[in-house]
Amino acid sequence: GRPGEPGLDGFPGPRGEKGDRSERGEKGERGVPGRKGVKGQKGEPGPPGLDQPCPVDRARCGGWQGPPGSQGLARGSRPCPAGQDGLPVPGCWHK
């Protein structure tokens, strides 16, 4: 007669020996950066400051002064009327 149907697969056999190690593959792409880490500790205090208030070549600190500026407006000849506090009336400067 004719041959019968093939039977079921049997149990797997024992594992074979481990093969030789191959060469290293190419490096993969970089992943997504991780979360930001915790804040670090406070640093050490810096060195003490100088005794003088600021550098020598600065004009603000008592260096060479220029000629005096022009005279301001006289008390009575202001472009805007002054209020009780001596300041210009609100809205006058914007006209």
PDB file of N, CA, C and O in Angstrom:
ATOM      1  N   GLY A   1       0.817  -1.191   0.000  1.00  0.00           N
ATOM      2  CA  GLY A   1       0.000   0.000   0.000  1.00  0.00           C
ATOM      3  C   GLY A   1       0.866   1.263   0.000  1.00  0.00           C
ATOM      4  O   GLY A   1       2.091   1.226  -0.118  1.00  0.00           O
ATOM      5  N   ARG A   2       0.197   2.306   0.131  1.00  0.00           N
ATOM      6  CA  ARG A   2       0.920   3.572   0.058  1.00  0.00           C
ATOM      7  C   ARG A   2       1.421   3.964   1.439  1.00  0.00           C
ATOM      8  O   ARG A   2       0.841   3.554   2.444  1.00  0.00           O
ATOM      9  N   PRO A   3       2.533   4.785   1.506  1.00  0.00           N
ATOM     10  CA  PRO A   3       3.088   5.126   2.822  1.00  0.00           C
ATOM     11  C   PRO A   3       2.132   6.018   3.614  1.00  0.00           C
ATOM     12  O   PRO A   3       1.353   6.772   3.031  1.00  0.00           O
ATOM     13  N   GLY A   4       2.192   5.931   4.911  1.00  0.00           N
ATOM     14  CA  GLY A   4       1.293   6.697   5.787  1.00  0.00           C
ATOM     15  C   GLY A   4       1.748   8.149   5.986  1.00  0.00           C
ATOM     16  O   GLY A   4       2.783   8.571   5.472  1.00  0.00           O
ATOM     17  N   GLU A   5       0.948   8.889   6.741  1.00  0.00           N
ATOM     18  CA  GLU A   5       1.233  10.311   7.046  1.00  0.00           C
ATOM     19  C   GLU A   5       2.488  10.396   7.909  1.00  0.00           C
ATOM     20  O   GLU A   5       2.762   9.493   8.699  1.00  0.00           O
ATOM     21  N   PRO A   6       3.279  11.517   7.753  1.00  0.00           N
ATOM     22  CA  PRO A   6       4.442  11.655   8.635  1.00  0.00           C
ATOM     23  C   PRO A   6       3.997  11.835  10.087  1.00  0.00           C
ATOM     24  O   PRO A   6       2.936  12.405  10.344  1.00  0.00           O
ATOM     25  N   GLY A   7       4.784  11.364  11.013  1.00  0.00           N
ATOM     26  CA  GLY A   7       4.429  11.429  12.431  1.00  0.00           C
ATOM     27  C   GLY A   7       4.768  12.772  13.069  1.00  0.00           C
ATOM     28  O   GLY A   7       5.289  13.666  12.402  1.00  0.00           O
ATOM     29  N   LEU A   8       4.474  12.913  14.351  1.00  0.00           N
ATOM     30  CA  LEU A   8       4.754  14.135  15.104  1.00  0.00           C
ATOM     31  C   LEU A   8       6.256  14.275  15.316  1.00  0.00           C
ATOM     32  O   LEU A   8       6.996  13.291  15.297  1.00  0.00           O
ATOM     33  N   ASP A   9       6.704  15.550  15.525  1.00  0.00           N
ATOM     34  CA  ASP A   9       8.123  15.788  15.810  1.00  0.00           C
ATOM     35  C   ASP A   9       8.451  15.237  17.189  1.00  0.00           C
ATOM     36  O   ASP A   9       7.623  15.276  18.100  1.00  0.00           O
ATOM     37  N   GLY A  10       9.654  14.730  17.331  1.00  0.00           N
ATOM     38  CA  GLY A  10      10.068  14.180  18.610  1.00  0.00           C
ATOM     39  C   GLY A  10      10.656  15.253  19.527  1.00  0.00           C
ATOM     40  O   GLY A  10      10.642  16.435  19.184  1.00  0.00           O
ATOM     41  N   PHE A  11      11.159  14.860  20.662  1.00  0.00           N
ATOM     42  CA  PHE A  11      11.782  15.787  21.613  1.00  0.00           C
ATOM     43  C   PHE A  11      13.083  16.328  21.030  1.00  0.00           C
ATOM     44  O   PHE A  11      13.764  15.618  20.291  1.00  0.00           O
ATOM     45  N   PRO A  12      13.448  17.597  21.354  1.00  0.00           N
ATOM     46  CA  PRO A  12      14.713  18.136  20.833  1.00  0.00           C
ATOM     47  C   PRO A  12      15.904  17.395  21.438  1.00  0.00           C
ATOM     48  O   PRO A  12      15.860  16.932  22.578  1.00  0.00           O
ATOM     49  N   GLY A  13      16.953  17.299  20.651  1.00  0.00           N
ATOM     50  CA  GLY A  13      18.143  16.594  21.108  1.00  0.00           C
ATOM     51  C   GLY A  13      19.012  17.478  22.007  1.00  0.00           C
ATOM     52  O   GLY A  13      18.636  18.616  22.289  1.00  0.00           O
ATOM     53  N   PRO A  14      20.163  16.980  22.459  1.00  0.00           N
ATOM     54  CA  PRO A  14      21.057  17.770  23.324  1.00  0.00           C
ATOM     55  C   PRO A  14      21.698  18.914  22.536  1.00  0.00           C
ATOM     56  O   PRO A  14      21.883  18.811  21.324  1.00  0.00           O
ATOM     57  N   ARG A  15      22.037  20.008  23.232  1.00  0.00           N
ATOM     58  CA  ARG A  15      22.664  21.180  22.589  1.00  0.00           C
ATOM     59  C   ARG A  15      24.062  20.833  22.120  1.00  0.00           C
ATOM     60  O   ARG A  15      24.769  20.036  22.735  1.00  0.00           O
ATOM     61  N   GLY A  16      24.441  21.455  21.011  1.00  0.00           N
ATOM     62  CA  GLY A  16      25.771  21.224  20.477  1.00  0.00           C
ATOM     63  C   GLY A  16      26.809  22.102  21.173  1.00  0.00           C
ATOM     64  O   GLY A  16      26.480  22.886  22.062  1.00  0.00           O
ATOM     65  N   GLU A  17      28.060  21.957  20.756  1.00  0.00           N
ATOM     66  CA  GLU A  17      29.139  22.743  21.355  1.00  0.00           C
ATOM     67  C   GLU A  17      29.072  24.180  20.860  1.00  0.00           C
ATOM     68  O   GLU A  17      28.562  24.455  19.774  1.00  0.00           O
ATOM     69  N   LYS A  18      29.600  25.099  21.680  1.00  0.00           N
ATOM     70  CA  LYS A  18      29.600  26.515  21.328  1.00  0.00           C
ATOM     71  C   LYS A  18      30.611  26.755  20.214  1.00  0.00           C
ATOM     72  O   LYS A  18      31.710  26.202  20.233  1.00  0.00           O
ATOM     73  N   GLY A  19      30.225  27.604  19.222  1.00  0.00           N
ATOM     74  CA  GLY A  19      31.096  27.874  18.089  1.00  0.00           C
ATOM     75  C   GLY A  19      32.161  28.916  18.410  1.00  0.00           C
ATOM     76  O   GLY A  19      32.224  29.448  19.518  1.00  0.00           O
ATOM     77  N   ASP A  20      33.005  29.195  17.400  1.00  0.00           N
ATOM     78  CA  ASP A  20      34.076  30.187  17.556  1.00  0.00           C
ATOM     79  C   ASP A  20      33.477  31.591  17.617  1.00  0.00           C
ATOM     80  O   ASP A  20      32.413  31.858  17.058  1.00  0.00           O
ATOM     81  N   ARG A  21      34.191  32.482  18.313  1.00  0.00           N
ATOM     82  CA  ARG A  21      33.729  33.864  18.463  1.00  0.00           C
ATOM     83  C   ARG A  21      34.009  34.633  17.168  1.00  0.00           C
ATOM     84  O   ARG A  21      35.106  34.544  16.617  1.00  0.00           O
ATOM     85  N   SER A  22      33.016  35.388  16.683  1.00  0.00           N
ATOM     86  CA  SER A  22      33.193  36.146  15.443  1.00  0.00           C
ATOM     87  C   SER A  22      33.743  37.538  15.744  1.00  0.00           C
ATOM     88  O   SER A  22      33.933  37.916  16.900  1.00  0.00           O
ATOM     89  N   GLU A  23      33.998  38.302  14.653  1.00  0.00           N
ATOM     90  CA  GLU A  23      34.512  39.664  14.826  1.00  0.00           C
ATOM     91  C   GLU A  23      33.408  40.577  15.342  1.00  0.00           C
ATOM     92  O   GLU A  23      32.217  40.305  15.194  1.00  0.00           O
ATOM     93  N   ARG A  24      33.853  41.669  15.953  1.00  0.00           N
ATOM     94  CA  ARG A  24      32.898  42.612  16.545  1.00  0.00           C
ATOM     95  C   ARG A  24      32.135  43.353  15.440  1.00  0.00           C
ATOM     96  O   ARG A  24      32.727  43.724  14.426  1.00  0.00           O
ATOM     97  N   GLY A  25      30.830  43.573  15.625  1.00  0.00           N
ATOM     98  CA  GLY A  25      29.992  44.251  14.640  1.00  0.00           C
ATOM     99  C   GLY A  25      30.129  45.762  14.718  1.00  0.00           C
ATOM    100  O   GLY A  25      30.852  46.294  15.560  1.00  0.00           O
ATOM    101  N   GLU A  26      29.414  46.450  13.816  1.00  0.00           N
ATOM    102  CA  GLU A  26      29.460  47.918  13.786  1.00  0.00           C
ATOM    103  C   GLU A  26      28.689  48.493  14.969  1.00  0.00           C
ATOM    104  O   GLU A  26      27.773  47.870  15.505  1.00  0.00           O
ATOM    105  N   LYS A  27      29.093  49.705  15.357  1.00  0.00           N
ATOM    106  CA  LYS A  27      28.460  50.372  16.494  1.00  0.00           C
ATOM    107  C   LYS A  27      27.074  50.869  16.076  1.00  0.00           C
ATOM    108  O   LYS A  27      26.911  51.362  14.960  1.00  0.00           O
ATOM    109  N   GLY A  28      26.093  50.749  16.939  1.00  0.00           N
ATOM    110  CA  GLY A  28      24.728  51.189  16.644  1.00  0.00           C
ATOM    111  C   GLY A  28      24.555  52.688  16.822  1.00  0.00           C
ATOM    112  O   GLY A  28      25.492  53.387  17.207  1.00  0.00           O
ATOM    113  N   GLU A  29      23.355  53.177  16.541  1.00  0.00           N
ATOM    114  CA  GLU A  29      23.068  54.607  16.673  1.00  0.00           C
ATOM    115  C   GLU A  29      22.893  54.973  18.140  1.00  0.00           C
ATOM    116  O   GLU A  29      22.578  54.132  18.982  1.00  0.00           O
ATOM    117  N   ARG A  30      23.112  56.270  18.421  1.00  0.00           N
ATOM    118  CA  ARG A  30      22.945  56.754  19.792  1.00  0.00           C
ATOM    119  C   ARG A  30      21.475  56.793  20.165  1.00  0.00           C
ATOM    120  O   ARG A  30      20.629  57.116  19.331  1.00  0.00           O
ATOM    121  N   GLY A  31      21.170  56.471  21.393  1.00  0.00           N
ATOM    122  CA  GLY A  31      19.792  56.495  21.873  1.00  0.00           C
ATOM    123  C   GLY A  31      19.366  57.877  22.336  1.00  0.00           C
ATOM    124  O   GLY A  31      20.114  58.845  22.198  1.00  0.00           O
ATOM    125  N   VAL A  32      18.182  57.965  22.876  1.00  0.00           N
ATOM    126  CA  VAL A  32      17.636  59.223  23.381  1.00  0.00           C
ATOM    127  C   VAL A  32      18.342  59.557  24.696  1.00  0.00           C
ATOM    128  O   VAL A  32      18.533  58.668  25.526  1.00  0.00           O
ATOM    129  N   PRO A  33      18.745  60.850  24.909  1.00  0.00           N
ATOM    130  CA  PRO A  33      19.403  61.190  26.170  1.00  0.00           C
ATOM    131  C   PRO A  33      18.476  60.977  27.367  1.00  0.00           C
ATOM    132  O   PRO A  33      17.256  61.108  27.260  1.00  0.00           O
ATOM    133  N   GLY A  34      19.070  60.653  28.480  1.00  0.00           N
ATOM    134  CA  GLY A  34      18.294  60.381  29.687  1.00  0.00           C
ATOM    135  C   GLY A  34      17.849  61.644  30.406  1.00  0.00           C
ATOM    136  O   GLY A  34      18.064  62.755  29.921  1.00  0.00           O
ATOM    137  N   ARG A  35      17.236  61.467  31.553  1.00  0.00           N
ATOM    138  CA  ARG A  35      16.733  62.594  32.330  1.00  0.00           C
ATOM    139  C   ARG A  35      17.887  63.359  32.959  1.00  0.00           C
ATOM    140  O   ARG A  35      18.987  62.830  33.120  1.00  0.00           O
ATOM    141  N   LYS A  36      17.617  64.626  33.315  1.00  0.00           N
ATOM    142  CA  LYS A  36      18.631  65.477  33.936  1.00  0.00           C
ATOM    143  C   LYS A  36      18.908  64.969  35.351  1.00  0.00           C
ATOM    144  O   LYS A  36      17.990  64.556  36.060  1.00  0.00           O
ATOM    145  N   GLY A  37      20.162  65.003  35.750  1.00  0.00           N
ATOM    146  CA  GLY A  37      20.540  64.505  37.065  1.00  0.00           C
ATOM    147  C   GLY A  37      20.215  65.480  38.188  1.00  0.00           C
ATOM    148  O   GLY A  37      19.716  66.579  37.946  1.00  0.00           O
ATOM    149  N   VAL A  38      20.501  65.071  39.405  1.00  0.00           N
ATOM    150  CA  VAL A  38      20.223  65.916  40.566  1.00  0.00           C
ATOM    151  C   VAL A  38      21.235  67.055  40.640  1.00  0.00           C
ATOM    152  O   VAL A  38      22.329  66.960  40.084  1.00  0.00           O
ATOM    153  N   LYS A  39      20.864  68.125  41.326  1.00  0.00           N
ATOM    154  CA  LYS A  39      21.728  69.296  41.449  1.00  0.00           C
ATOM    155  C   LYS A  39      22.933  68.951  42.331  1.00  0.00           C
ATOM    156  O   LYS A  39      22.816  68.215  43.310  1.00  0.00           O
ATOM    157  N   GLY A  40      24.079  69.496  41.961  1.00  0.00           N
ATOM    158  CA  GLY A  40      25.307  69.220  42.709  1.00  0.00           C
ATOM    159  C   GLY A  40      25.400  70.003  44.010  1.00  0.00           C
ATOM    160  O   GLY A  40      24.521  70.800  44.337  1.00  0.00           O
ATOM    161  N   GLN A  41      26.469  69.764  44.740  1.00  0.00           N
ATOM    162  CA  GLN A  41      26.664  70.442  46.017  1.00  0.00           C
ATOM    163  C   GLN A  41      27.211  71.845  45.793  1.00  0.00           C
ATOM    164  O   GLN A  41      27.791  72.140  44.748  1.00  0.00           O
ATOM    165  N   LYS A  42      27.018  72.706  46.787  1.00  0.00           N
ATOM    166  CA  LYS A  42      27.479  74.086  46.704  1.00  0.00           C
ATOM    167  C   LYS A  42      29.008  74.105  46.741  1.00  0.00           C
ATOM    168  O   LYS A  42      29.632  73.328  47.463  1.00  0.00           O
ATOM    169  N   GLY A  43      29.598  75.003  45.953  1.00  0.00           N
ATOM    170  CA  GLY A  43      31.051  75.101  45.880  1.00  0.00           C
ATOM    171  C   GLY A  43      31.658  75.829  47.071  1.00  0.00           C
ATOM    172  O   GLY A  43      30.950  76.302  47.960  1.00  0.00           O
ATOM    173  N   GLU A  44      32.978  75.907  47.069  1.00  0.00           N
ATOM    174  CA  GLU A  44      33.685  76.586  48.154  1.00  0.00           C
ATOM    175  C   GLU A  44      33.614  78.095  47.960  1.00  0.00           C
ATOM    176  O   GLU A  44      33.476  78.565  46.831  1.00  0.00           O
ATOM    177  N   PRO A  45      33.708  78.867  49.054  1.00  0.00           N
ATOM    178  CA  PRO A  45      33.692  80.329  48.906  1.00  0.00           C
ATOM    179  C   PRO A  45      34.934  80.818  48.172  1.00  0.00           C
ATOM    180  O   PRO A  45      36.001  80.210  48.262  1.00  0.00           O
ATOM    181  N   GLY A  46      34.785  81.918  47.446  1.00  0.00           N
ATOM    182  CA  GLY A  46      35.879  82.464  46.661  1.00  0.00           C
ATOM    183  C   GLY A  46      36.874  83.246  47.505  1.00  0.00           C
ATOM    184  O   GLY A  46      36.692  83.388  48.714  1.00  0.00           O
ATOM    185  N   PRO A  47      37.938  83.757  46.863  1.00  0.00           N
ATOM    186  CA  PRO A  47      38.947  84.522  47.596  1.00  0.00           C
ATOM    187  C   PRO A  47      38.381  85.873  48.044  1.00  0.00           C
ATOM    188  O   PRO A  47      37.408  86.352  47.463  1.00  0.00           O
ATOM    189  N   PRO A  48      38.970  86.486  49.059  1.00  0.00           N
ATOM    190  CA  PRO A  48      38.470  87.784  49.519  1.00  0.00           C
ATOM    191  C   PRO A  48      38.656  88.856  48.448  1.00  0.00           C
ATOM    192  O   PRO A  48      39.566  88.762  47.624  1.00  0.00           O
ATOM    193  N   GLY A  49      37.801  89.866  48.460  1.00  0.00           N
ATOM    194  CA  GLY A  49      37.860  90.938  47.472  1.00  0.00           C
ATOM    195  C   GLY A  49      38.968  91.931  47.768  1.00  0.00           C
ATOM    196  O   GLY A  49      39.683  91.803  48.763  1.00  0.00           O
ATOM    197  N   LEU A  50      39.107  92.930  46.891  1.00  0.00           N
ATOM    198  CA  LEU A  50      40.121  93.966  47.057  1.00  0.00           C
ATOM    199  C   LEU A  50      39.672  94.993  48.089  1.00  0.00           C
ATOM    200  O   LEU A  50      38.481  95.122  48.372  1.00  0.00           O
ATOM    201  N   ASP A  51      40.637  95.724  48.651  1.00  0.00           N
ATOM    202  CA  ASP A  51      40.313  96.750  49.638  1.00  0.00           C
ATOM    203  C   ASP A  51      39.737  97.996  48.980  1.00  0.00           C
ATOM    204  O   ASP A  51      38.883  98.659  49.568  1.00  0.00           O
ATOM    205  N   GLN A  52      40.194  98.334  47.749  1.00  0.00           N
ATOM    206  CA  GLN A  52      39.684  99.538  47.092  1.00  0.00           C
ATOM    207  C   GLN A  52      38.334  99.217  46.443  1.00  0.00           C
ATOM    208  O   GLN A  52      38.085  98.067  46.079  1.00  0.00           O
ATOM    209  N   PRO A  53      37.461 100.220  46.294  1.00  0.00           N
ATOM    210  CA  PRO A  53      36.114  99.951  45.793  1.00  0.00           C
ATOM    211  C   PRO A  53      36.046  99.458  44.353  1.00  0.00           C
ATOM    212  O   PRO A  53      35.204  98.614  44.047  1.00  0.00           O
ATOM    213  N   CYS A  54      36.911  99.959  43.443  1.00  0.00           N
ATOM    214  CA  CYS A  54      36.887  99.495  42.060  1.00  0.00           C
ATOM    215  C   CYS A  54      38.225  99.787  41.393  1.00  0.00           C
ATOM    216  O   CYS A  54      39.064 100.465  41.986  1.00  0.00           O
ATOM    217  N   PRO A  55      38.451  99.289  40.158  1.00  0.00           N
ATOM    218  CA  PRO A  55      39.749  99.480  39.494  1.00  0.00           C
ATOM    219  C   PRO A  55      40.140 100.950  39.328  1.00  0.00           C
ATOM    220  O   PRO A  55      39.288 101.839  39.344  1.00  0.00           O
ATOM    221  N   VAL A  56      41.447 101.186  39.169  1.00  0.00           N
ATOM    222  CA  VAL A  56      41.991 102.545  39.158  1.00  0.00           C
ATOM    223  C   VAL A  56      41.592 103.315  37.904  1.00  0.00           C
ATOM    224  O   VAL A  56      41.376 104.525  37.981  1.00  0.00           O
ATOM    225  N   ASP A  57      41.486 102.648  36.739  1.00  0.00           N
ATOM    226  CA  ASP A  57      41.256 103.376  35.494  1.00  0.00           C
ATOM    227  C   ASP A  57      39.784 103.686  35.222  1.00  0.00           C
ATOM    228  O   ASP A  57      39.453 104.064  34.099  1.00  0.00           O
ATOM    229  N   ARG A  58      38.905 103.545  36.181  1.00  0.00           N
ATOM    230  CA  ARG A  58      37.496 103.861  35.994  1.00  0.00           C
ATOM    231  C   ARG A  58      37.218 105.296  36.407  1.00  0.00           C
ATOM    232  O   ARG A  58      37.664 105.727  37.470  1.00  0.00           O
ATOM    233  N   ALA A  59      36.480 106.054  35.576  1.00  0.00           N
ATOM    234  CA  ALA A  59      36.175 107.453  35.882  1.00  0.00           C
ATOM    235  C   ALA A  59      35.147 107.564  37.006  1.00  0.00           C
ATOM    236  O   ALA A  59      35.123 108.570  37.714  1.00  0.00           O
ATOM    237  N   ARG A  60      34.293 106.546  37.183  1.00  0.00           N
ATOM    238  CA  ARG A  60      33.246 106.610  38.201  1.00  0.00           C
ATOM    239  C   ARG A  60      33.807 106.648  39.612  1.00  0.00           C
ATOM    240  O   ARG A  60      33.132 107.120  40.526  1.00  0.00           O
ATOM    241  N   CYS A  61      34.994 106.174  39.806  1.00  0.00           N
ATOM    242  CA  CYS A  61      35.524 106.001  41.151  1.00  0.00           C
ATOM    243  C   CYS A  61      36.498 107.109  41.548  1.00  0.00           C
ATOM    244  O   CYS A  61      37.482 106.833  42.233  1.00  0.00           O
ATOM    245  N   GLY A  62      36.263 108.302  41.155  1.00  0.00           N
ATOM    246  CA  GLY A  62      37.118 109.402  41.593  1.00  0.00           C
ATOM    247  C   GLY A  62      38.273 109.675  40.676  1.00  0.00           C
ATOM    248  O   GLY A  62      39.254 110.277  41.111  1.00  0.00           O
ATOM    249  N   GLY A  63      38.212 109.264  39.426  1.00  0.00           N
ATOM    250  CA  GLY A  63      39.276 109.541  38.468  1.00  0.00           C
ATOM    251  C   GLY A  63      39.127 110.945  37.884  1.00  0.00           C
ATOM    252  O   GLY A  63      38.584 111.840  38.532  1.00  0.00           O
ATOM    253  N   TRP A  64      39.613 111.131  36.651  1.00  0.00           N
ATOM    254  CA  TRP A  64      39.553 112.424  35.992  1.00  0.00           C
ATOM    255  C   TRP A  64      38.106 112.773  35.688  1.00  0.00           C
ATOM    256  O   TRP A  64      37.342 111.920  35.236  1.00  0.00           O
ATOM    257  N   GLN A  65      37.723 114.025  35.933  1.00  0.00           N
ATOM    258  CA  GLN A  65      36.356 114.475  35.672  1.00  0.00           C
ATOM    259  C   GLN A  65      36.346 115.436  34.502  1.00  0.00           C
ATOM    260  O   GLN A  65      37.288 116.206  34.312  1.00  0.00           O
ATOM    261  N   GLY A  66      35.279 115.390  33.715  1.00  0.00           N
ATOM    262  CA  GLY A  66      35.134 116.274  32.569  1.00  0.00           C
ATOM    263  C   GLY A  66      34.590 117.634  32.987  1.00  0.00           C
ATOM    264  O   GLY A  66      34.392 117.879  34.177  1.00  0.00           O
ATOM    265  N   PRO A  67      34.343 118.534  32.011  1.00  0.00           N
ATOM    266  CA  PRO A  67      33.797 119.856  32.325  1.00  0.00           C
ATOM    267  C   PRO A  67      32.372 119.732  32.850  1.00  0.00           C
ATOM    268  O   PRO A  67      31.685 118.758  32.544  1.00  0.00           O
ATOM    269  N   PRO A  68      31.921 120.705  33.635  1.00  0.00           N
ATOM    270  CA  PRO A  68      30.560 120.635  34.181  1.00  0.00           C
ATOM    271  C   PRO A  68      29.522 120.702  33.063  1.00  0.00           C
ATOM    272  O   PRO A  68      29.782 121.282  32.009  1.00  0.00           O
ATOM    273  N   GLY A  69      28.352 120.114  33.287  1.00  0.00           N
ATOM    274  CA  GLY A  69      27.281 120.084  32.301  1.00  0.00           C
ATOM    275  C   GLY A  69      26.557 121.412  32.208  1.00  0.00           C
ATOM    276  O   GLY A  69      26.850 122.354  32.944  1.00  0.00           O
ATOM    277  N   SER A  70      25.587 121.470  31.271  1.00  0.00           N
ATOM    278  CA  SER A  70      24.831 122.712  31.088  1.00  0.00           C
ATOM    279  C   SER A  70      23.863 122.934  32.246  1.00  0.00           C
ATOM    280  O   SER A  70      23.488 121.997  32.950  1.00  0.00           O
ATOM    281  N   GLN A  71      23.472 124.180  32.426  1.00  0.00           N
ATOM    282  CA  GLN A  71      22.584 124.558  33.525  1.00  0.00           C
ATOM    283  C   GLN A  71      21.176 124.040  33.231  1.00  0.00           C
ATOM    284  O   GLN A  71      20.728 124.087  32.085  1.00  0.00           O
ATOM    285  N   GLY A  72      20.496 123.559  34.228  1.00  0.00           N
ATOM    286  CA  GLY A  72      19.132 123.075  34.071  1.00  0.00           C
ATOM    287  C   GLY A  72      18.146 124.227  33.949  1.00  0.00           C
ATOM    288  O   GLY A  72      18.530 125.395  34.015  1.00  0.00           O
ATOM    289  N   LEU A  73      16.865 123.888  33.769  1.00  0.00           N
ATOM    290  CA  LEU A  73      15.829 124.915  33.657  1.00  0.00           C
ATOM    291  C   LEU A  73      15.631 125.616  34.994  1.00  0.00           C
ATOM    292  O   LEU A  73      15.810 125.015  36.053  1.00  0.00           O
ATOM    293  N   ALA A  74      15.263 126.881  34.938  1.00  0.00           N
ATOM    294  CA  ALA A  74      14.982 127.631  36.168  1.00  0.00           C
ATOM    295  C   ALA A  74      13.727 127.063  36.812  1.00  0.00           C
ATOM    296  O   ALA A  74      12.940 126.394  36.143  1.00  0.00           O
ATOM    297  N   ARG A  75      13.531 127.319  38.092  1.00  0.00           N
ATOM    298  CA  ARG A  75      12.439 126.732  38.854  1.00  0.00           C
ATOM    299  C   ARG A  75      11.074 127.080  38.260  1.00  0.00           C
ATOM    300  O   ARG A  75      10.172 126.242  38.247  1.00  0.00           O
ATOM    301  N   GLY A  76      10.917 128.306  37.772  1.00  0.00           N
ATOM    302  CA  GLY A  76       9.613 128.736  37.298  1.00  0.00           C
ATOM    303  C   GLY A  76       9.374 128.477  35.824  1.00  0.00           C
ATOM    304  O   GLY A  76       8.220 128.515  35.398  1.00  0.00           O
ATOM    305  N   SER A  77      10.378 128.222  35.033  1.00  0.00           N
ATOM    306  CA  SER A  77      10.195 128.107  33.581  1.00  0.00           C
ATOM    307  C   SER A  77      10.207 126.646  33.126  1.00  0.00           C
ATOM    308  O   SER A  77      11.045 126.255  32.314  1.00  0.00           O
ATOM    309  N   ARG A  78       9.307 125.868  33.632  1.00  0.00           N
ATOM    310  CA  ARG A  78       9.216 124.461  33.243  1.00  0.00           C
ATOM    311  C   ARG A  78       8.202 124.307  32.119  1.00  0.00           C
ATOM    312  O   ARG A  78       7.242 125.074  32.046  1.00  0.00           O
ATOM    313  N   PRO A  79       8.400 123.322  31.237  1.00  0.00           N
ATOM    314  CA  PRO A  79       7.428 123.112  30.165  1.00  0.00           C
ATOM    315  C   PRO A  79       6.100 122.546  30.664  1.00  0.00           C
ATOM    316  O   PRO A  79       5.073 122.726  30.009  1.00  0.00           O
ATOM    317  N   CYS A  80       6.100 121.862  31.818  1.00  0.00           N
ATOM    318  CA  CYS A  80       4.870 121.305  32.377  1.00  0.00           C
ATOM    319  C   CYS A  80       4.641 121.885  33.766  1.00  0.00           C
ATOM    320  O   CYS A  80       5.605 122.110  34.496  1.00  0.00           O
ATOM    321  N   PRO A  81       3.391 122.133  34.151  1.00  0.00           N
ATOM    322  CA  PRO A  81       3.129 122.622  35.510  1.00  0.00           C
ATOM    323  C   PRO A  81       3.402 121.526  36.532  1.00  0.00           C
ATOM    324  O   PRO A  81       3.183 120.345  36.262  1.00  0.00           O
ATOM    325  N   ALA A  82       3.885 121.928  37.711  1.00  0.00           N
ATOM    326  CA  ALA A  82       4.213 120.973  38.761  1.00  0.00           C
ATOM    327  C   ALA A  82       3.027 120.785  39.687  1.00  0.00           C
ATOM    328  O   ALA A  82       2.257 121.712  39.935  1.00  0.00           O
ATOM    329  N   GLY A  83       2.895 119.570  40.192  1.00  0.00           N
ATOM    330  CA  GLY A  83       1.840 119.274  41.150  1.00  0.00           C
ATOM    331  C   GLY A  83       2.287 119.635  42.556  1.00  0.00           C
ATOM    332  O   GLY A  83       3.302 120.309  42.731  1.00  0.00           O
ATOM    333  N   GLN A  84       1.529 119.190  43.571  1.00  0.00           N
ATOM    334  CA  GLN A  84       1.849 119.499  44.969  1.00  0.00           C
ATOM    335  C   GLN A  84       3.155 118.840  45.401  1.00  0.00           C
ATOM    336  O   GLN A  84       3.854 119.362  46.270  1.00  0.00           O
ATOM    337  N   ASP A  85       3.487 117.712  44.809  1.00  0.00           N
ATOM    338  CA  ASP A  85       4.726 117.017  45.184  1.00  0.00           C
ATOM    339  C   ASP A  85       5.949 117.545  44.445  1.00  0.00           C
ATOM    340  O   ASP A  85       7.053 117.051  44.674  1.00  0.00           O
ATOM    341  N   GLY A  86       5.788 118.543  43.557  1.00  0.00           N
ATOM    342  CA  GLY A  86       6.912 119.111  42.830  1.00  0.00           C
ATOM    343  C   GLY A  86       7.202 118.405  41.517  1.00  0.00           C
ATOM    344  O   GLY A  86       8.037 118.874  40.743  1.00  0.00           O
ATOM    345  N   LEU A  87       6.538 117.297  41.247  1.00  0.00           N
ATOM    346  CA  LEU A  87       6.722 116.559  40.005  1.00  0.00           C
ATOM    347  C   LEU A  87       5.752 117.080  38.949  1.00  0.00           C
ATOM    348  O   LEU A  87       4.726 117.663  39.303  1.00  0.00           O
ATOM    349  N   PRO A  88       6.048 116.887  37.657  1.00  0.00           N
ATOM    350  CA  PRO A  88       5.122 117.346  36.618  1.00  0.00           C
ATOM    351  C   PRO A  88       3.761 116.669  36.735  1.00  0.00           C
ATOM    352  O   PRO A  88       3.653 115.542  37.219  1.00  0.00           O
ATOM    353  N   VAL A  89       2.735 117.366  36.290  1.00  0.00           N
ATOM    354  CA  VAL A  89       1.378 116.836  36.348  1.00  0.00           C
ATOM    355  C   VAL A  89       1.310 115.604  35.437  1.00  0.00           C
ATOM    356  O   VAL A  89       1.871 115.632  34.341  1.00  0.00           O
ATOM    357  N   PRO A  90       0.631 114.513  35.865  1.00  0.00           N
ATOM    358  CA  PRO A  90       0.552 113.306  35.036  1.00  0.00           C
ATOM    359  C   PRO A  90      -0.066 113.597  33.675  1.00  0.00           C
ATOM    360  O   PRO A  90      -1.059 114.317  33.577  1.00  0.00           O
ATOM    361  N   GLY A  91       0.526 113.037  32.631  1.00  0.00           N
ATOM    362  CA  GLY A  91       0.022 113.215  31.280  1.00  0.00           C
ATOM    363  C   GLY A  91       0.619 114.390  30.544  1.00  0.00           C
ATOM    364  O   GLY A  91       0.429 114.495  29.332  1.00  0.00           O
ATOM    365  N   CYS A  92       1.336 115.286  31.215  1.00  0.00           N
ATOM    366  CA  CYS A  92       1.880 116.473  30.569  1.00  0.00           C
ATOM    367  C   CYS A  92       3.019 116.115  29.625  1.00  0.00           C
ATOM    368  O   CYS A  92       3.092 116.663  28.525  1.00  0.00           O
ATOM    369  N   TRP A  93       3.915 115.204  30.028  1.00  0.00           N
ATOM    370  CA  TRP A  93       5.083 114.870  29.217  1.00  0.00           C
ATOM    371  C   TRP A  93       4.705 114.109  27.957  1.00  0.00           C
ATOM    372  O   TRP A  93       5.471 114.081  26.994  1.00  0.00           O
ATOM    373  N   HIS A  94       3.534 113.494  27.956  1.00  0.00           N
ATOM    374  CA  HIS A  94       3.138 112.673  26.807  1.00  0.00           C
ATOM    375  C   HIS A  94       2.488 113.483  25.695  1.00  0.00           C
ATOM    376  O   HIS A  94       2.180 112.925  24.641  1.00  0.00           O
ATOM    377  N   LYS A  95       2.271 114.766  25.891  1.00  0.00           N
ATOM    378  CA  LYS A  95       1.603 115.596  24.873  1.00  0.00           C
ATOM    379  C   LYS A  95       2.575 116.010  23.806  1.00  0.00           C
ATOM    380  O   LYS A  95       2.198 116.711  22.866  1.00  0.00           O
TER     381      LYS A  95
END
